[in-house]
Amino acid sequence: MNADAIIIGAGACGLMCAVQAGYLGKKVIVLEKNEKPGAKILISGGGRCNYTNQFASAEQFISANPHFVKSSFTQWTVDDTINFFETYGINGKEKTLGQLFPDEKNAKDVVQVFTSICDDFGQEIRCNADVKDIEILDNHFQVTYEKNGKKIVLTAEKLVISTGGLPIPKMGATDFALRFARKHGLKIVETAPALVPLTITGKDEEWFAQLSGNSVFCEVSNDQISFEENILFTHWGLSGPAILQISSFWRRGEVININLLPHHHIVSLLDEERRLNGKTLLSTLLNRFYTKKFTEALGKFLPLGKPVASLTNAEIHLIEQTIHEFKVKPAGDKGYDKAEVMRGGIDTNEISSKTLECKKIPNLFFGGECLDVTGWLGGYNFQWAWASGFVIAQNL
């Protein structure tokens, strides 16, 4: 045997698994298709890496089995993540909504933590290693990979697949884990891009395009959930944190509701302005909350040039609906090229929630994004990656 375990994929889950296995005295070899380990870590958060969220729990994850992550999050908590990185000189700084970023350090430093520990324990990370074949033999796995035109064969008693999901194919993302799972009879929950910008086409396209670059704090909702964060208008539709969040819950053909002024009630504001100065134009009032460009764009729907004292009941109702119930029916999304994560994946019913071992194939483990576990935006998916990597390592 070449090692106690072979780990395919040197992303967040695979790297954490290698490190934790090292603590336990287990020898692993990590195979990574890219030139460097931690490719998605390096680009996350604009290179700053939002490595966890202080509020992470099972509640912020989408899965056909919403209870699946609970065991992993009990075994490896947010505090464990924070303490782990602090031990290696990375202190967290909250940006917003519990999101932790390295204070005075960045994503490269996060990856360096793992590569340094792997060096210390003699754990091998072999990059530019393109896995071509996996054979499941009586008491071990045989993995064949290609590097620099040469085929190399490794054997180990245990195998970990942590190759991520389909988003950002230019970073080397593939359907490797899903293909392998299907080949061996494991069920797959239908996959789709998640945490992804939404597109607008047709008669509304021009209206959205003219606002490209404008950001507005909103509450975005559908019949399942709501999020309060910024939305960003683009030349092809909508992006920004609130849109990325709702995209994971959105299905093609559905309408989403946007409350353009979530912490105020526009009718109350109009009533108050009438008392103070009824001559104030509606546009002047709205300019207190929006950019001039955004207010002008609302002129397509609202009587901006009217004094608030002159507004009819019908117009006030229209203003209320437009501001608090702005309806949008996206045409689609920007696909895996722009998605941060994948929704769906290997059915968690195929996997032990306590060990992350495959129920049908002993000594085979899956972790990270390839499973049907999708977190919200804001460090949640990293927390799942660290936790799943830790859990697998305990069982190698």
C-alpha positions in Angstrom: 0.0 0.0 0.0 1.2 3.5 -0.8 -0.6 5.2 2.0 -3.4 4.7 4.6 -5.7 6.7 2.3 -5.8 8.4 -1.0 -7.6 11.8 -1.2 -8.8 13.0 -4.6 -9.1 16.8 -4.5 -7.0 19.3 -2.7 -9.7 21.8 -2.0 -10.9 22.9 1.4 -12.3 19.4 2.4 -9.4 17.4 1.1 -6.8 19.7 2.7 -8.5 19.6 6.1 -8.8 15.9 5.8 -5.1 15.5 5.1 -4.1 17.7 8.0 -6.4 16.0 10.5 -5.2 12.6 9.3 -1.7 13.8 9.9 -2.5 14.7 13.5 -3.7 11.1 13.9 -0.6 9.6 12.5 -2.2 8.5 9.3 -0.3 8.7 5.9 -2.3 10.1 3.0 -1.5 11.1 -0.6 -3.6 14.0 -2.0 -4.1 14.1 -5.8 -5.0 17.5 -7.3 -5.8 18.1 -10.9 -4.8 21.8 -10.8 -1.3 23.2 -10.7 -1.8 24.4 -7.1 -3.8 23.2 -4.1 -6.8 25.2 -2.8 -7.8 26.8 -6.2 -11.3 27.9 -5.0 -9.9 28.9 -1.6 -7.5 31.3 -3.4 -10.3 33.1 -5.3 -12.9 33.1 -2.6 -13.9 36.5 -1.1 -12.0 38.3 -3.8 -8.8 36.6 -2.6 -9.5 37.3 1.0 -11.3 34.1 1.9 -14.5 34.2 4.0 -13.4 31.0 5.8 -16.4 30.5 8.1 -19.5 32.1 9.6 -20.0 32.6 13.3 -23.6 31.6 13.0 -23.2 28.5 10.9 -25.6 25.7 11.8 -27.7 23.1 9.9 -30.4 25.9 9.4 -28.3 27.6 6.7 -28.0 24.5 4.5 -30.1 23.1 1.6 -30.3 19.4 1.3 -33.0 16.7 0.7 -32.0 15.6 4.2 -31.7 18.8 6.2 -30.5 16.9 9.3 -27.5 15.3 7.6 -25.0 18.0 8.5 -25.8 18.0 12.2 -23.5 15.2 13.2 -20.5 16.7 11.3 -21.2 20.2 12.9 -21.3 18.6 16.3 -17.9 16.9 15.7 -16.3 20.0 14.2 -17.8 23.3 15.3 -17.4 26.9 14.2 -15.3 27.4 17.4 -13.1 24.6 16.2 -12.5 26.3 12.9 -11.7 29.7 14.6 -9.3 28.0 17.1 -7.6 26.0 14.3 -6.8 29.1 12.3 -5.9 31.2 15.3 -3.3 28.5 16.3 -1.6 29.1 12.9 -1.7 32.9 13.1 -5.0 33.6 11.2 -7.3 35.7 13.4 -10.9 36.3 12.2 -12.4 39.7 11.6 -16.2 39.9 11.1 -17.2 41.8 8.0 -21.0 41.5 8.2 -23.7 39.0 9.2 -21.2 36.7 11.0 -18.8 36.4 8.1 -15.2 35.9 9.2 -12.2 36.9 7.0 -8.6 36.7 8.0 -7.5 39.9 9.7 -4.4 41.3 8.0 -4.0 38.1 6.0 -5.7 36.6 2.9 -6.6 33.4 1.1 -3.0 32.5 0.2 -2.2 32.4 4.0 -5.2 30.1 4.5 -3.9 27.6 1.9 -0.3 28.0 3.3 -1.6 26.8 6.7 -2.6 23.5 5.2 0.4 23.0 2.9 2.8 23.8 5.8 1.2 21.3 8.1 1.1 18.6 5.4 4.9 19.2 4.9 5.4 18.8 8.6 3.6 15.5 8.7 5.0 14.2 5.4 1.6 14.2 3.7 2.0 14.4 0.0 0.1 16.8 -2.2 0.6 15.8 -5.9 -0.6 18.5 -8.2 -1.2 18.2 -12.0 -2.5 14.7 -11.2 -5.4 13.8 -13.4 -7.2 10.8 -12.1 -8.1 8.4 -14.9 -9.4 5.3 -13.2 -10.4 3.9 -9.8 -10.6 0.2 -9.2 -12.4 -1.2 -6.2 -10.6 -4.4 -5.2 -11.2 -6.8 -2.4 -9.4 -4.9 0.4 -8.2 -1.7 -1.2 -8.6 0.9 -3.9 -6.3 1.2 -6.9 -6.1 4.8 -8.3 -4.5 5.5 -11.7 -3.6 9.1 -12.5 -1.7 10.8 -15.2 1.0 13.4 -14.7 3.2 14.9 -17.3 2.1 12.2 -19.8 3.0 9.4 -17.4 0.5 7.0 -15.8 1.0 6.3 -12.1 -0.8 3.7 -10.0 -1.4 4.1 -6.3 -3.1 1.8 -3.8 -4.6 2.4 -0.4 -7.1 0.7 1.9 -9.3 3.8 2.0 -10.3 6.4 -0.5 -11.6 10.0 -0.1 -13.4 11.8 -2.9 -13.5 15.6 -2.3 -13.4 16.9 -5.8 -16.0 19.7 -5.3 -18.9 20.5 -7.6 -19.5 21.9 -11.1 -19.1 25.7 -10.6 -16.2 27.6 -12.2 -15.0 25.0 -14.7 -12.1 27.3 -15.6 -10.7 26.5 -12.1 -10.7 22.8 -12.9 -14.2 21.9 -11.6 -15.6 18.7 -13.1 -18.3 16.2 -12.5 -15.8 13.5 -11.4 -17.4 12.7 -8.1 -20.9 12.5 -9.6 -19.7 10.3 -12.5 -18.0 7.9 -10.1 -21.0 7.8 -7.8 -23.4 7.1 -10.7 -21.1 4.4 -12.1 -21.3 2.5 -8.8 -25.1 2.9 -8.4 -25.3 5.8 -5.9 -28.3 8.1 -6.3 -27.8 11.7 -7.3 -30.0 14.6 -6.3 -30.5 16.8 -9.3 -27.8 19.4 -9.6 -28.0 23.1 -10.6 -26.0 26.3 -10.1 -26.5 28.0 -6.8 -25.4 31.3 -5.3 -25.5 32.5 -8.8 -26.6 35.8 -10.5 -30.0 35.8 -12.2 -30.7 37.0 -15.8 -33.5 39.2 -17.1 -34.6 39.1 -20.7 -37.5 40.4 -22.8 -39.3 43.7 -22.3 -37.7 44.4 -18.9 -34.1 43.8 -20.0 -33.5 47.4 -21.0 -34.8 48.8 -17.8 -32.5 46.7 -15.7 -29.5 47.3 -18.0 -29.8 51.1 -17.6 -29.2 50.6 -13.9 -26.1 48.6 -14.3 -23.7 49.2 -11.4 -26.4 50.5 -9.0 -26.6 48.7 -5.7 -29.7 48.9 -3.4 -30.3 47.4 0.0 -33.4 45.3 -0.2 -35.3 42.3 1.2 -35.6 39.7 -1.5 -38.0 36.8 -1.0 -40.1 34.0 -2.4 -42.6 31.7 -0.8 -39.8 29.8 1.0 -37.4 32.4 2.5 -36.3 36.0 2.5 -32.9 37.7 2.7 -31.9 41.3 3.5 -28.8 42.4 1.8 -27.7 44.4 -1.2 -28.8 43.7 -4.8 -26.7 44.8 -7.7 -28.1 45.7 -11.1 -26.1 44.5 -14.1 -26.4 44.9 -17.8 -27.9 41.3 -18.0 -30.0 41.2 -14.8 -29.4 41.0 -11.1 -26.6 40.0 -8.8 -25.3 41.0 -5.3 -25.5 39.1 -2.0 -29.4 39.0 -1.7 -29.8 37.7 -5.2 -27.1 35.1 -4.8 -28.8 33.9 -1.6 -32.3 33.7 -3.1 -31.0 32.0 -6.3 -30.4 28.8 -4.3 -34.1 28.6 -3.6 -35.3 29.9 -6.9 -36.7 27.7 -9.7 -37.1 28.6 -13.3 -40.5 30.2 -14.0 -40.9 31.5 -10.4 -41.4 35.2 -9.5 -39.3 36.8 -6.7 -40.4 39.7 -4.6 -38.1 42.7 -3.9 -38.9 45.1 -1.1 -36.9 48.1 -2.1 -37.2 49.8 1.3 -37.3 47.1 3.9 -36.8 49.2 7.1 -39.4 51.8 6.3 -43.0 51.9 5.1 -43.4 54.2 2.1 -47.0 55.2 3.0 -45.9 56.4 6.5 -43.1 58.4 4.9 -45.5 60.0 2.5 -48.0 60.8 5.3 -45.2 62.4 7.3 -43.9 64.4 4.4 -47.4 65.7 3.7 -47.6 67.1 7.2 -44.2 68.7 7.0 -44.2 69.9 3.4 -46.8 68.7 1.0 -45.0 70.5 -1.9 -42.1 68.0 -1.8 -41.9 66.1 -5.0 -42.1 62.3 -4.9 -38.7 62.2 -6.6 -37.2 64.4 -3.8 -38.5 62.0 -1.2 -37.2 58.9 -2.9 -33.8 60.6 -3.5 -33.3 60.4 0.3 -33.1 56.6 0.0 -31.8 55.9 -3.5 -29.3 57.2 -6.0 -30.6 59.8 -8.4 -30.3 57.3 -11.2 -32.3 54.7 -9.5 -35.1 57.2 -8.6 -35.2 58.4 -12.2 -35.6 54.8 -13.3 -38.6 54.3 -11.0 -40.2 57.1 -13.1 -41.2 54.3 -15.5 -43.7 53.2 -12.8 -44.3 56.2 -10.5 -45.4 59.9 -10.8 -42.1 61.3 -9.7 -42.9 64.9 -10.6 -46.0 65.1 -8.4 -46.0 66.8 -5.0 -46.8 64.3 -2.3 -49.9 66.3 -1.2 -51.3 65.8 -4.7 -51.0 62.0 -4.9 -54.3 60.2 -5.3 -55.1 57.1 -3.3 -54.6 55.0 -6.4 -51.1 56.5 -6.9 -50.2 55.9 -3.2 -51.2 52.3 -3.6 -49.1 52.0 -6.8 -46.1 53.5 -5.0 -46.6 51.1 -2.1 -46.7 48.1 -4.4 -43.7 49.2 -6.5 -41.5 50.0 -3.5 -42.4 47.1 -1.2 -43.6 44.4 -3.7 -41.4 44.9 -6.8 -42.0 41.7 -8.8 -39.2 40.1 -10.9 -39.4 37.0 -13.0 -35.9 36.0 -13.9 -35.3 34.3 -17.3 -32.6 32.1 -15.9 -29.2 32.2 -14.2 -25.6 32.8 -15.3 -24.8 29.1 -15.0 -21.8 27.3 -13.5 -19.3 29.7 -14.8 -20.6 32.4 -12.4 -22.0 30.2 -9.7 -20.3 30.0 -6.3 -21.5 26.5 -5.5 -23.6 23.6 -6.8 -27.1 22.7 -5.5 -27.8 18.9 -5.3 -25.2 16.2 -5.6 -24.6 12.7 -4.2 -27.7 11.7 -2.2 -26.9 11.9 1.5 -29.0 8.8 2.1 -26.1 6.9 0.5 -23.6 8.2 3.1 -23.3 7.7 6.9 -23.9 11.1 8.5 -21.6 10.1 11.4 -18.5 9.0 9.4 -19.3 10.2 5.8 -18.5 6.7 4.6 -20.4 5.3 1.7 -22.9 2.8 2.9 -22.7 0.6 -0.2 -18.9 0.7 -0.6 -16.9 0.3 2.6 -13.8 2.5 3.2 -15.0 5.0 0.5 -15.7 8.5 1.8 -17.2 11.6 0.2 -16.9 15.1 1.6 -17.5 18.8 0.7 -19.5 20.1 -2.2 -20.0 16.9 -4.2 -22.6 15.9 -1.6 -26.2 17.2 -1.6 -25.3 19.9 1.0 -25.4 23.5 -0.1 -24.8 26.4 2.3 -25.8 30.0 2.2 -23.5 32.7 1.0 -21.1 34.0 3.7 -18.6 31.3 4.8 -21.1 28.5 5.4 -19.8 26.3 2.6 -16.3 26.5 3.9 -17.5 25.5 7.4 -19.1 22.4 5.8 -15.9 21.6 3.9 -13.7 21.9 7.1 -16.2 19.8 9.1 -16.6 17.1 6.5 -12.8 16.9 6.1 -12.3 16.5 9.9 -15.0 13.8 10.2 -13.6 11.7 7.4 -10.1 11.9 8.9 -11.3 10.5 12.2 -12.5 7.4 10.3 -9.6 6.7 8.0 
